[in-house]
Amino acid sequence: MSTKQNVELEDVWAHVATGIKMVFDYETMQPDKWMQLHSLVYDYCTNVNNYSAGSRPNPVVQRNSDDGEGANVIGKKLYMRLKQSLSDYLQNLRRNDCQRQDEYTVLSLYCENWIKYQFCSRVINGIFSYINRHWVARELKNQSKAEKQSIYEVFELALFVWKHVYFEPVNTQVTNACLNLIQSERNNEVIPSRLISNAIANYVTLGFNEASPLYIYQTYFEKQFLMATEHYYKIESATFLMSNSVTDYLSKVETRLNEEERRITYLHQSSLASLIRICENVLIKDHLTEIYAEAKLLLNNDNNQALAKLFKLISRVPNATTGLKSITEEHIHSKGLEAMEDISIQTATNNDDPKPYVEKILEQHKKYLTLVEESFDSDRGFLTALDRACSKFINQNAVTGINIKKTPQLLASYCHILMKKGEKTAANNEIEDVLNQIMIVFNYIQDKDVFENFYGKLLAKRLVSKVSASDELEENMISKLKSVCGFEYTSKLQRMFQDITVSRDLVEQYLKQRQLSLDFSIIVLRTNVWPFTPPHTFIVPNEVS
């Protein structure tokens, strides 16, 4: 580099200002021209003749008052000239744009000018890189944390000037234009979403010196956007429901929510949660009364598919499914009672026939379990509602009246029919499936001791009369009861079954030992286990004595 001579601020600024104008006018700037401007800034800040008499000071270390001749003063004068130049440029630019009354045009020019200004500011930042590295860095280092920042690196200075000179006067027009475009898109019009995306990116960038980086975006756009969204959907939802069914409305809501989730692609991702929450509140929560009424109709029509869509939507709103659970429970209980009423009429002449009664209960449970699985995604709360409803109509209905012992008695009788030998006895695997279903009903019985009492008497009959279809099935059923109610509950049942096995072995051993060929049958039973009254006397026939 050639030897520096006395460099005056006015001479330097005249050349630098010309270069800045070239940058903003997008004129071609050769590398040597850029380097010339950079060198002028460097030469001015470091030229020894610009300091007081004496040895040349270190431009980074020395800090004199603003009235003195130091590196900080030279840097400041040049820095302030640049700041004023940027301000003048943007004022002229904004003045021309603000004369236009069309908000869409203002938005278009705002984004166009912002993109150009950002690029130019980066070029200028390079020209003033010496000031950034030394004077600005020194100022920032010595600035108190309590002071409001007033010095920035040159690129951030450009953003600061844009915020106060261009953004502040026109942000209302820019925001309104964005909101109008979004409303047009909601009305199925095609919009240049890139414009909105550029405006949002600008709002976010301008938050560089705020306590929260998103302060500008949230204050000048997001707040107004969310309010406009709430207003728009309040009107649309009320209008749509006046002329369409709730089922159609739910489809509309699903579409709208998907659209809003996609819309966030040209907004800022941080707005997604607030946007969706407002949409859910306005479109779903505010219309739960209508939605619950529709749920009752869908339940009556067994429209599981539409119920699944309804459940999926209201699940998005906290606690909204609580009302649907109550409606579902009431529906299952009501339909269960109706089914039991029908059975009561059908079995009026034989009210003790367990088959139609138990099979109708199983049919109802299967139907509504399918409902919970298909429509409510096997939600635990709805499974609980199913259990409560079934428990109520199974224990007290038209068949049982107020006698809560009736259902366990009929269920025990039904098991007895299934597990007896007979011409129409089903295969073991089929009976096993039915027993699994019976255990579902058993779980709903309030007085399980009544069932155990009746089941024990009927089991004794099958074992003593030797009409049990299968020892394996008997053991299986006892095992199922044991898994639900514990060992004590089934202890007598297990001892009866064991008695039969032991008695059979004793008789075989006795006949073999005595070498008898008589055709006779005897069963050895323990007292206090079987539901029989033992005879006072027992006379052994001479043939076997």
Steps between C-alpha positions, in 0.01 A plus 500: 500500500632846415601747769194666650464878482265725694149364440212735561155373600321694226728362230464146630126524538455643150658187354330261743156658445545459124584135555195449727280653231645257247415212736137610552459569128621147428778633276779263419790547740833352406707337776765772483233766553372314808856473633555871435199587718610259770850654495362853525316406820808331635733788404276759652471322834871424528668801332754649743431854384146475633627482860636760736874581501718230640545137425229314307256339750360155480158554336353209690625584847473881512167645615471880516198721543278570201664844470854357476688340214498124565417182317163484668415852378611434143307174497196664647489782246520257210253266670248780553536614139415147389201481734363829365556386144302180558223698666477747212492218246219316680296817559496572128418138425215489751363838398450376146340172617268655758341722238337184367168423670482137390617287794588210272734724300654633820564139609654408164733801505583446865617144432679594179682789667583290805667225298704757306585697813619188684739414219634854470546525876722192497716655230529825697577299814804361318618848402482611863645179645793688661263715701308184605814326621647792690290804573163321536655214696667751736177693550302186577765379743491824699123540492327435832254211506242736644526731198266454209706388205554776246805371316482199267714339240429655164263229375297514822510879478334466160227282658459751783450786254255295291293423809464865603488671162312253278334231714340711771301731266370225267476183711123538546447504123737209452334291770149578372603403149631166630180438697285581196698255288459228763124563511488477121679165516248380759233598248661261248687766303857449378739747662873584471592347835864582432420864575369409845800276561739785415315744724506252789871439451550878518301528824706223657831651387409840644480344846879473509540759778189419704486308828309229311613436141133452401374818665444691173335201333274426795406863567446626147371188326421192709264676742294652215512175302361292787222751565408502131500118495266481799262756346498327161420154633237621744302641208567207269408230753175667601403560136588148388301333776188696406476325164692173542494190718737459792661203324580720201622766740742254662643419157538871439679544834741219420580664167548842659736369768713329236509821297615704800777252576622534141469879515770518762754419227506867396456638852728440797497153652463645851142605416379149425395404855308826559341488156374144538381562857286795387358300209417207727329726753294688243416209270460221757477619861249777426271251322517202736124520565424439133774237474369306802149505354640359176685230695169375641357469148808318375485258792135426429582442132804281582715727282836401642700660219349846552539459877869428452543829314301684768709344778826583324402866474368561849799315648702804394319711762591434866221324695264509199474121493355495853154590371528246219589226751186578700287496185651167395447345842136613508446364149647157576302475823177602328546260209597222739180549697298498177664173395422347841139619468471317170639183658258532788210502253642211297555280808182597682389136516841373612680775688764257628637410157855639515596458135322798335579723798875436514542496123324837472735644764800365307360643179456845655848498653663393175316771309604782730851371553535523121361854523765599754778337298400643162360841595695590814833330431460274806538806720525401866233749603250357253583145604417607855173651378421170327571309821277725709213482254522121467522453874180699548280331241637150563428505874162669486265481205156383392594133544655533845270764640648604834646155561876544456545122544320426176785572259764289682247216523420513128867529409584191710213312333628604158844362583335177616321459165821560307710258702256207509520205266234493234428443137550869413807550712741733324866424444735574787669792321162660429392462862832647609429814295155529657645455849734790432196710413320377813789623712442848359143487628619348827722803560192725494306298759472686827442199728755245387441282806151425369649379174750281687219344703284417197797396287624267777162322525482452123863386482422240770208374291716465190778321685280261698274426203804465273351733238789743480607549138869518583723497807728741315221754455400471865857563610525789255191669638617460859836646399331804342295563812811461713692757292224756559396431859795318656567159653250520786213568261557175308636280780175297543463462123856369471454256791181359341684443177788337687255276691367357176852421377600338831171307523545365149848373586377341826219312326738369235744382766221344704358304206842386398590391852174315564490365146133584472316498170190674625349791311460760768593863563608672818647841569697584813452865599626717782256670731481883520605527137200381302160672505328173598358379829677172595275202594468412867579133434665317216454124455765326293352225277621147573633459144766765552556476875 
